[in-house]
């Protein structure tokens, strides 16, 4: 049989390759040098993966719930609002990058609190992106807390932003309590708050997350709501990093021990830890909030099949809404702590 020769000129021709098959005995495909052979084969591989459904998007479909936008707000409006927030004396580039990079995380967090009312404690409120969303889209009465180091005391920070609808420049003074949640008792009375926002903190702790959770439990009203967010150590990117031989641990930080992630968790670990200290998980999910770099480390088709069963928990961040219940163990879970006296572990 005489072979037929065709020249690949564009993406449509690549699709034809896939329809006929890589190894068709009657068709030979030529890749002109001007296209760059390497780039063409990479493009073909991506198209094959998409046709077969083996893509990052399909693997993360159950880990990426739709962005929950507040009523009468568009994603673009929310993005402009969040990225306009600035803290006085904070590095401009750092504020801009942070608000842009983690914008979706702030929206997911807002949604977990959207139906709540009453008194709300937001721990680690600075740089106030979530704070401003809570102030604008909920009726919660906020109390803010931060920790910047031993030399700082309770204080006020000036925040500038643009109004949500007409973009008018605005300024607000935010009062905050200052304390180390690992080393100090919270400066609040028992059962004061209806909601506690505990976002992107637990991964920074160095000593005892149980102690902090018990303090959260103490200041929450019975059946009060705890909203917890944290990076997912079992996220798809980390799986790919490990498979490629790359490290998943955080680098050392110029901000000291609390400036890095000291212990990240899986979704199931957090559910178990919360239950151990007396919280019932009402809702939990994972989600990507920024670019997923998995394919920089490994071919997605090589790990797709073995990870299908984990589709619901491969997202970059964990989001949990839990209720304060009566149960509260006074010991430490042995799966999380070691080298402690036996009487303290269980």
C-alpha positions, -999 to +999 in steps of 0.1 A: +000+000+000+014+034-009+018+057+021+001+090+022+021+120+033+007+151+050+024+181+065+012+193+100+006+230+097-016+238+127-036+225+156-064+212+134-039+189+117-027+176+151-063+168+159-065+148+126-034+128+138-054+118+169-085+109+149-065+086+126-042+073+153-005+077+162+005+045+145-016+044+114+003+023+088-009+044+059-002+079+071+031+095+078+031+130+093+059+155+089+066+183+113+083+213+096+112+227+115+096+260+118+070+246+142+096+231+166+092+194+169+094+193+207+066+219+210+044+200+186+048+167+205+040+184+238+009+199+222-001+165+209+003+150+244-019+176+259-046+172+233-045+134+238-049+138+275-078+162+270-096+139+246-092+110+270-103+131+299-071+128+317-065+164+326-058+183+358-093+199+354-111+165+353-090+151+382-098+182+403-134+186+392-147+174+426-120+194+444-131+227+428-166+237+437-179+268+418-167+301+433-196+311+457-203+347+448-224+368+471-257+380+458-255+408+433-218+406+431-197+396+401-163+379+404-147+409+387-162+433+412-151+412+441-116+409+427-113+447+423-126+452+458-102+427+475-071+438+455-077+474+464-072+467+502-040+482+515-026+483+550-006+514+560+031+509+557+028+474+543+049+466+512+029+475+481+041+446+460+035+421+488+000+433+493-008+433+456+006+398+450-011+383+481-045+397+473-043+386+437-028+352+444-053+341+471-084+360+460-105+328+455-095+316+490-109+348+506-142+342+487-145+306+497-139+317+533-165+344+531-191+320+519-186+297+550-195+327+571-222+343+549-252+329+567-239+336+602-247+365+625-236+378+660-201+382+674-172+370+653-135+367+662-111+368+633-077+355+643-047+366+622-069+393+606-040+413+590-038+420+561-076+423+563-087+410+529-112+386+545-120+413+572-132+438+546-153+411+528-169+402+561-176+438+569-192+444+535-212+412+529-222+400+564-238+414+595-212+399+618-197+421+645-160+417+642-133+414+668-098+413+653-066+397+666-030+395+654+004+385+664+035+404+651+061+396+677+070+403+714+074+440+710+039+448+698+008+455+719-029+460+711-033+486+685-049+502+655-041+497+618-051+520+590-066+503+560-074+519+526-096+504+499-121+513+472-158+511+477-174+480+462-197+497+437-183+532+427-146+526+436-145+557+458-112+557+479-120+550+515-101+546+548-108+527+579-091+523+613-092+487+626-086+479+663-070+446+671-060+426+702-024+414+701-014+380+716+003+347+708-024+321+705+001+293+713+016+308+744-012+330+759-048+326+769-071+344+746-081+378+762-118+371+759-144+357+783-160+322+779-187+317+753-184+352+739-184+345+701-209+330+677-182+326+650-144+322+650-124+326+618-093+306+620-078+310+585-043+301+574-029+298+610-028+262+621-001+253+597+022+279+613+019+265+648+051+251+664+040+235+697+004+224+703-025+229+680-048+212+705-043+239+731-052+265+705-083+246+694-094+243+731-091+280+736-111+285+704-137+262+719-137+281+752-144+315+736-171+301+713-207+298+724-221+262+725-229+252+690-209+282+677-192+280+644-155+275+637-143+283+602-109+268+595-088+271+563-053+258+557-031+244+528-038+208+519-006+188+524-021+161+501-029+185+473-022+173+437+008+195+433+025+179+463+018+144+450+035+154+417+064+171+435+071+139+455+068+117+425+094+139+406+118+138+436+111+175+446+107+186+482+073+198+495+084+215+527+084+252+532+117+272+531+130+289+562+115+324+566+130+358+574+099+363+596+110+336+620+095+302+629+059+315+625+068+328+590+068+293+575+044+263+574+056+241+602+030+213+599+004+210+571-025+186+573-048+164+552-085+170+552-092+138+571-065+146+598-082+179+605-117+164+607-103+138+632-084+165+652-115+187+654-136+158+666-110+149+692-112+184+709-150+187+705-160+200+671-185+184+647-176+190+611-206+204+593-189+210+559-155+203+545-140+205+510-108+213+492-103+237+463-076+252+441-073+290+445-045+298+421-025+282+392-020+245+396+016+236+387+013+198+387+024+193+351+057+211+358+066+180+378+049+149+363+029+138+333-007+138+346-015+106+327+010+087+348-008+095+381-044+100+369-056+064+375-041+059+409-055+092+421-091+089+408-103+077+442-090+109+458-107+134+435-127+151+463-096+161+483-068+170+459-073+208+460-047+232+472-066+244+503-089+228+529-120+246+540-139+235+571-170+247+589-175+230+623-198+233+653-187+236+690-200+205+708-197+194+744-171+166+740-136+177+747-107+153+754-080+167+777-052+146+763-032+146+731-038+124+701-009+099+697-011+101+659-001+138+661+022+139+691+052+119+702+079+119+730+053+131+755+046+113+788+023+083+782-003+096+805-008+127+782-013+106+751-042+085+738 
